[in-house]
Amino acid sequence: MNTAMPIGKDDFADVRLGGYYFVDKSEVIARLVDHPAEVTLFTRPRRFGKTLFLSMMRYFLDIEGAEEHRKLFDRLKITEHPEAMAQQGTRPVLFLSLKGWKYDSWERMQTGMRRQLGKIFRSYSFVMDARMSDLDRQDFMALMRGEADIDLCQDALAFLLQSMEQHYGKKPVLLLDEYDVPIQNAWENNYYDDAIGFFREFLSSALKTNPSLDFAILTGVLRISKESIFSDLNNLKVDSVLRTQYPEAFGFTPSEVEKLANDLGRADKLPELRDWYDSYRFAGREIYNPWSVLNYFDQGCDPDTYWVNTSGNAILSELLQYTDKEHTEALEGLLQGGTVQGNLSEGVTYGDIEEDEDALYTMLCMTGYLNVESKRRTGNVDVYTLRLPNREMQTLFGKEILKRFPKKFNQSSLVRLMDAMLAGKIDHVQEGLSRYLEVLTSTFDTAKNKESFYHGFVLGMTAYLVPDYEVRSNRESGRGRYDVAVFPKRIGDAGLLIEFKTAEKEEQLEEKAQEALRQIAERGYDAEMKGRGVAAVRRYGIAFCGKTVLVVLDA
């Protein structure tokens, strides 16, 4: 049995011939080729197996090397479908990935795009046969050399499909991987409008009523529709995390993970796998993150955050720009296993996320950070309940939050401060809070600045302490509402109660800090701690004035 994990392997032949473990998704092919839609778009998070799946489709359908490729499917599930196997090796295939089309300016995008197209056209130079006209030959040569003007580049995909049909005498199949990577990259690098204009024509000329196209399958993270990337396509079928007829096509199902664990002799690790990498829901079907599962086994069953979703980080950073009370509490809740409500729409634009909270949550869901737990209809609106799917995402989410602390008060500074608070080292707490306050703001005596400090501090505390502690803020306990409470999840660990006060003058700091401690005691804020059986509780009174802070402790 092949037990090597195919980390970073996205070529189907390499996986099958290289002695790697393969999770068999071939049965999906039978359904796709039975009655294929003219254009199918699969949207899934990055690193969920989309490229490997399209590579498998290519080796199955491609008329080039058909006999040799047939051997790659020996003993796979697709061989149990004779009607589908009759279509193996019967079509010309254009397989193209836009994964590497990432450039930091529109000028570099144009240069890089011409270079990328040149490579593609050189690999298909054999279609320049005697049947090609002199004018088409000139255009083909210009594209091969990277000398084509922007208008010819826009029509390049449709032109290559036309040339392939002419050469083979059959309509080709287009397999286009990560179609939206250049568009997201353009958004991140501020040339979004230029990129949209180009790729609208690049894709629509190839996909819309193209007489030289048999059918097309595209993959990406988002359906970009409002910009007219797909708005003119009446033949488009979208299969997404919200609505899918192929939930098992991408990611690993529970039965596939169980088989993998059993094959490797590590069935004892299934509970840990579920905790870290399970709980995605694609149209209600339970799915594991395949990249992380494979890395977990490859690294000797060491649970870690293997899934680094760079496509989602820029989108997540937009969410973290909101520092008001509502958004901060939502982030705190998500980190601790809570939920948020949103109205998701697959046809969003990147520009929407700067102004539309629902668009932001839609993109976080599509990119894999958030997961749909349930859906209800209120009037004519579908309201989705979203949460972080598993421990890996909770950890990654927390790391992204900590990265956005000021550079002069970095993650290490926050770690030292939190550890000092838990240990009751008041001198270190005083020093750490003073540094945090100094880098956060120059004036700190208004209610607005107090809120910024408070919410930023609590969010950072939550990001660091979860999942070993539960962090709650502004909740009722005893005869009032405490500012911050930290409840340990391990028996014997200390809990924290923190009350903040502001002083108009520095001379009042001691008085205000002591007032905060008295408020904790007199209003019985430790009632919930006692109810949970937390024996050791460290009570902090924290007062600040401008950039000066004073901490007192009653342990």
N, C-alpha and C positions, 0 to 999 in steps of 0.2 A: 504493500500500500504506500502511495505517495504521501509523505507527512510534512514535507517542507512547505512553509507558508508562503504564498505568492505575494509578498510585500512589494508594492510598486509595480507589479506585473500586470499590464493591461492589454497585452497581445495574446489572443486566445491560443494560437499555435505555440507560443513560448510556454504558456502554462501547461498545456496538454503534453508537450514533448519534453518539457524541462524537469519532470519529476515533481511537480507541485501538486498540492491538494487542490481539488476543484469542486466547488459547490455547484451542482448541476442545475443550471437555469435553462437548459436547451428546450424544455417542453413549451416554453413561452413562444418559441419560434413557430410552432405548429399553429397556434392561434393567430399570430400576426400575419402569416403568409396565406392563411385560409381565405380571408376576405379583407385584404389590407385597405385601410383608409388611404386616400390620396396623400395626405400629410398627417403624420402622427407626431405630436410633441410630448415627450416624457420630461416632466419637471420633478427633480429630486435633489436633495442636498448633495454637495460635493462629496466625493469619495464614497459613494454608495454603489459603485460598480457599473456606472453608465458606460464608461469607455470600454471595459471588458465585454459588456453585453453587446455593444455595437460591433466590436471586433468579431465576436462569435457570429453575429448576423452576417458580417462580410464574408467570413470563411464558409458559411453555409450557402450563401446565395451566389457567390462570385463564379462566373463562367471560366475565369482564368484559374488554372490549377485545380479544377473541380474534382478530378479523380483522386488526387493526392489529399485534398482537403476533406474528402469524405471519410478518410481514416481517422480524422480528428474526432469524429462523432461516434466512434465505436463504443458500444456499451453505455451510451448516454440515453436519456429518456426520449429524445426526439426520434430515435430509431424505432420506437414503438408506434409511430404514426406514419404508416406507409404513404399516405397521400401527401404529407408534408415532405417526406424524404424524396418523393418524385420531383420536387421542385429544387432539390439541392443542386447547386452548380449550374443553374439555368439562366442566370441574368448577369449582364455587365453591372459592376458596382463601383460607384464613386464614394470612397470613404474619406472623410475630411474632418479633422479636429481643429477647432479654433482656440484650443486651450492655451497655446503659446502666443496668441495675438495680444500681447500686453505691452503697451508703450506709454511713456509718460507725457506725450504731447501729440497733437494732431499731425504735426509735421513728421514726427518719428513714426506715427502709425501709418502714414501714407508710404513712407520708405520701407518700413517693415512689412506692410501688407503686399507691396509689389514683390519683395523678396520671397515671401511665403507663397504667393501665387506662382512665382517663377519656378519654385521647387515642385509644386503640384503639376504644372503644365509640362515640365521636363519629364516627370515620371509617367506622363501619358502621351509622350511625343509620338508613340507608335500609331496613334489615331490619325496622324497627318499623312494619310495615304493618298492614292491617286484620285480618290473621289472628292477630296477637299478642294474647293475653289482657290484661286490665287489670292483673292482678297481675304478669305478666311485664313489662309496660310500665313499671310502677312500679320494678321492680328494674333494668331497663335504664336508666331515667332516673337512678336513684341512682348507678349505675356511671359513667354519662356525666358526672355532676356531681362525681365524686370523693367521694361521701357514703355509699358502701356500707359496711356493717359488715364485720368480718373474715371472718365465715362466708360472706357473699355473695361477697366477693373470692376466697375459696378456690375457689368453684364458678364463677368468672367465665368461665374458658376453656371449660368444658363448656357453660355457658349460651349463650355466643356461638355455638358450633358448632351447638347445638340451634336457635337463632334463625335461623342461616343456612340450615339445612336446611328449616326451615319456610318461609322466604322464597323460596328457589330451587326447592324441590321436589326437590332432589338433595342427597346427602350431601357435605359439604365435605371438602377435604384440608387437613390442618394441617401447616404448615412452621414449625418452631420452632427458631430459631437461638440458639446459645450458651446453652443451657438451664441450664448449671451456673455461669454467672458470678455470679448472686446468692448461690449457696451457698458458693463459694470466698470471695467477698467477706465473707460473714458469718463464715466461719472466721478470716479475717485480722483481723476487727474484734470478735471475741469475742461474737457472738450466734448462734452456729452452731445450737444446739438449737432456738431459736425459728424460725429460717429453715427448718430441716429439717421441722419440724412443719407449717408453712404450705405449702411447696412439694410435700410429699408429697401432700397433698390437691389442691392446684392442678393437678398433673400427672396424678395417678391418676384423678381424676374425669373428665378429658377423654380419657384414653387407655385406661382399662380397660373393656372391653365397652361402649363408648359406641355406642348405636344411631344416633347422628347423625354418626358419623365414617366417612369412606370409608377413608382410611389416613393415617398420619402419618410424617413424616421429621423427626428431631431431629438437631442437631449440638451438639457440646461437646468438651471435652478429656477428661473422665473419665466412666466409668460409675459412678455413685454408687448402689450397690445395697444394701449392708448396712443403711443407714438406712431401707430400705423405700421409697425413691424409686421403684424399679422392681421390687421383690421380688414384688409382687402381679400383675405383668404376665406372663401366660403367652404373650402374643402379641408379645413383644419380640425383635427381631433386632438384635444388636450387631455393627457392623463397625468394627474397631479397627486400630491399628498392628500388633497382634500377630496378629490373625485377620481377614482381609479378603477379600471377593469383588470389591471395587472399588478395587484399589490405585492405579489411574490417576485416580481421581475427584478427588483433592486433591493439591496439589503438582505439580511438572512432571516428566515422565519424561525420560530422556536424549534421546530422539528429539525431544521438544518443545523442549528447550533448544537442541539442535543446529539445529533449524529456525529458532528465534528468532534465534540468533547469525548464521546464514546470511542470514536476511531483513534483518538490520541491517548486514550486511557486516562482522561482527566474529567470524568463525569462528576467527580467530587467538587469541581469548580463551577458548576452550573449556578448555584445560588449567588456567587460573587459576580459572575457574568451578568446575571439578571440585574443586580443592583447597579452595576457600572454602565452597561451598554444596551440594556433593553428599554422597553416602554415607548418606543416610537409607535405611532398609530397612523397608518396610511389607509384612509377611508375605513377606519375601524379595525384594520388588521394589525396584529402585533408584529413589529419588525425590530431587529437588532442592527446596530451600526456595524457593517461588515469590516471596515478598515480597522476599527478598534479591536474587534474580536480576533482578527487575524494577528494583529500586533501583540495582543495579550498572550496568545499561545506562543508566538515567536519569541517573546521575551520571558519565557518560563513561567507564565501565569502570574505576572506581576501587574496588578491593576494600576493604570496610570491614564493620563489624558493624552491619548495617542492621536485623537482627531483634532488637527489644527485647521480650522476652517477659515482660511484667510478671506474667502469671499464674504463671510458673515461679519468679520471683525469691523470693517468700515461701517456696516449697517448698524451693528451694535453700538459703535461709538456715537452714532446719532441719537440713540436712545439715552445714552449717558450724558448728553448735553442738557437734558431736562433735569434740573436740580430742585424743582419745587416739591412741596410736601407730598402731593399725590403720586408723582412719578417715583420719588424716592421710596415711599412706602410700598409701591408696587414692586420695585426691584428687591427690597428687603424681603417681601413676601415670597417672591419667586425663588430667591436663594434658599429659603427655608422650607421649600416644598409647597408653597402656596400657589394661587392661580391669579390670572388676570382675565378680563373680559375684552373681547374685541370682535368687530365686524370685519371679517376677512374678505378680500376681493383679489382674485388671481390676476386681474387686468390692471395692475398698478404700474406707476412710473417711478423711476428713481427720484425724480424731482418731488414726488408726493411725500416722501418720508420726512422731509424737512418741515412739512406743515400739517401732515395728516397722521395722527397717532395710529389709526387703524391700518394705514399703509405700512407703517413701521412694524407693527406686530405681524402683518401679513408676511413681510420679507423675513423677519426673524423666524417665522414658522417655516417658510419655504427653504430657508438656508439651514435649518436643522437645529437652531437654538431652542425654539419653543415647539411644543407638541400639542396637538388638539386632543383634549381629554373628552370633551362632549360638545354637543351643539343643540341649541333650542331655537325655535322660531318665535319671534315676538312681532306680531303684525306681519309685515312683509319683509322683515329683516332677520337674517340668520345671525345669532349671537353665539360666538365660540368661547369656550372656556379653555384657556391655555396654561401650560405649566412647563417647567424645565423637565425633560423626559427622564433623566437618570443622574447618577452621581457624577459621571464624567462631565455632563453639561453644567451641573451645579458648580463643579470645580473650575471649569473653563470660564464660566460666567463671572465667578468671583475673581479670577485672575485678571480678566479684562477690566473689571472695576478697579482693582488695585493698581493696574498699569496707569490709570488716569489720575492718580494722585500727583500733586506737584512734584517735580523732579527733586527739589530740595527737601522734600519729605517723601521719600520713596517707600517701596514695599518693606525694605528692611527696617526702616524707621517705624513703620506702623506695626510690624511684628514685634519689635522691642517694646513699643508702648503697650500693646495688648498683653504681652507676657508679663510686663511689670504690673499692670492693673490686676491680672489674675493672681499674681503672687503677693500683691499688697505692698510693693516696693514704691512707696509714695514719692521718694526723691526722683526716681526714674520716671514716674508718671508726670510729676511736675515739669521735669525737663522736656519730656516728649511732647506734652500738650503745648508747652511754650513754643517749641519749634514749629509744631503744626499750625498754631495760631499765627505765628509770625509770617510764614510763607503763604498762608491762605488769604490774608487781607491786610491792608494797611490801616484801616479804621474799622473798629469792631464794636461800636456802641449803638448801632441801630437795630431795630427788630429784624430788618431784612438780613443784615449780616449775621445776626444771631441764628436765624433760621438756616442760612447757608452753612455755618459752622456745624450746627446741630445735625442737619440731615447728612452732610458729607461725612461727619465723624461716625454716625450710626451706620451708614452704608458701608464704610470701610471696615468697621468692627464686624458687621455681619459677614462681609466677604471673607474676612480672615477666619472667623471663629466657626462658621458653619462647615461641616455638619456635626462637629463635636459639641457645639453649644446652640441653644436657641436664643436669638436676640429679639427682644420685643421692645417697642417704644410707644409711649403715650397710651398706656393701657390702664384699666382700672384694677386696683388691688387695695384691699383694706378700705380706707375712707377717702380715696382720691385716685389720681392718675399719676403714676410715676413717669419720669422722662425716659429712662432706659433701664431695662432689666436683662441680665444674661443668665440663663438657666443651664446648668451643666447636664449633659446626658449620661455621664458616667458617675456612678455612685462614689462619693468621697471627694469629688472635685468641688471647688468653691464657686459660688454664684456672685454676681455683681448687681448692685443697685446704684444708679447714678442720677443725681439731680443737678441741674444747671441753674445758675443765677447770674444776672448781670448787675454790675455796680456802676454808678455814675462817676465815682471817684475811686482812685486806687486805695485810698485810706479805708474804703468800705469793703474791700475784698474779703478780709477775714470774717467780718460780720455776715456778709452774704453767704460765704461758704459754710459757716456754722449754721446759718438759717436753713440752708439746703439739707444739712444733716438732721436738724431738728424736724424738718418736714417729713423726711423719710421715716423717722421714729414715731412722731405724733400721729401721722396718718396711716400707720400700719402698712407701709408699702411692702414689707417682707411677708405679708400674709400668704401670698401665692408661693413664695419660696418655702415657707413652713409646710404648706399643703402638699408640696411636691417632695418633701423630705430632704431638702437641701440644708445640711447642718451648718456649713461655713458660708457666711455671706459677708462680702466686703462692701461697705457702704461708702460711697464717695460723694462729697459735696464739692462742686466745682463752680467757682465764680470767676468772671473775667471782666476786664475794663480795657477797652482799646485793644492793644496787643499784649496786655499783661493778664496772666491767669494765676489763680491760686487754688490748690487742691488740698482738701482735708479728708482724712480717712477715719472711719469708725468700723473697725473689723470685729 
